[in-house]
Amino acid sequence: QLTNTACSLVPQVLKSCTEFIEKHGIVDGIYRLSGIASNIQKLRHEFDSEQIPDLTKDIYIQDIHCVGSLCKLYFRELPNPLLTYQLYEKFS
């Protein structure tokens, strides 16, 4: 279980997207299938503008995969991978 301090370290984009996916995204391939690129970029722009977008808008409900795609994009663009280079050998 995460402490309040640890929870505050989770970026808002990940908190919002994972909560939304847990509530609405129980569909096949939620992280395997890509969302519509324009919806992903719109959602990204809203988070980049330091807003917390309303993920219950029809645009996101109808393209639930754009929310999962944004999560994947966030992890892909991290400057250092979650499985750090130093620990890669241990993980593999």
C-alpha positions in Angstrom: 0.0 0.0 0.0 1.3 3.4 -0.9 1.6 6.1 1.7 0.2 9.6 1.0 3.7 10.8 0.3 4.2 8.1 -2.4 0.8 8.8 -3.9 1.7 12.4 -4.3 4.7 11.3 -6.4 2.5 9.7 -9.0 2.0 12.1 -11.9 -1.5 13.4 -12.3 -1.7 12.1 -15.9 -1.1 8.5 -14.7 -3.5 8.8 -11.7 -6.3 10.2 -13.8 -5.8 7.8 -16.7 -5.5 4.6 -14.6 -8.5 5.5 -12.4 -10.5 6.1 -15.6 -9.4 2.8 -17.2 -10.1 0.8 -14.0 -13.6 2.3 -14.0 -14.5 2.4 -17.7 -11.8 0.5 -19.6 -12.4 -3.1 -19.0 -12.3 -4.0 -22.7 -10.2 -6.3 -24.7 -6.8 -4.9 -25.6 -7.0 -1.7 -23.6 -3.3 -1.3 -23.7 -2.7 -3.3 -26.9 -4.9 -1.3 -29.2 -4.0 2.3 -30.0 -6.5 5.2 -29.8 -7.1 7.8 -32.4 -4.0 10.0 -32.7 -5.9 13.3 -32.7 -7.7 12.2 -29.5 -4.4 11.2 -27.8 -2.8 14.6 -28.7 -5.9 16.5 -27.5 -5.8 14.6 -24.2 -2.0 15.2 -23.9 -2.4 18.9 -24.6 -5.0 19.1 -21.8 -2.7 17.5 -19.3 0.3 19.6 -20.6 -1.8 22.7 -19.9 -1.9 21.6 -16.3 -5.6 20.9 -16.5 -7.3 17.7 -15.4 -9.4 16.9 -18.3 -12.9 15.4 -18.0 -12.3 11.9 -19.2 -16.0 11.2 -19.1 -16.5 13.3 -22.3 -18.0 11.3 -25.2 -14.8 11.8 -27.2 -12.8 9.7 -24.6 -15.6 7.3 -23.7 -16.0 6.4 -27.4 -12.3 6.1 -27.9 -11.3 4.5 -24.6 -8.0 3.3 -26.2 -6.7 6.9 -26.4 -6.5 7.0 -22.6 -4.4 3.8 -22.5 -2.3 5.1 -25.4 -1.6 8.3 -23.4 -0.3 6.2 -20.5 2.0 4.2 -22.9 3.2 7.5 -24.5 4.0 8.9 -21.0 6.2 5.9 -20.1 7.8 5.9 -23.6 8.9 9.5 -23.3 10.4 9.3 -19.8 14.0 10.4 -19.9 15.0 7.2 -18.0 13.1 4.0 -18.3 11.2 2.5 -15.3 13.4 -0.6 -15.6 16.6 1.4 -15.2 19.7 0.7 -17.3 21.6 -0.3 -14.2 19.0 -2.9 -13.2 18.2 -4.2 -16.7 20.4 -7.3 -16.3 18.7 -8.2 -13.1 15.3 -7.9 -14.7 16.2 -9.9 -17.7 
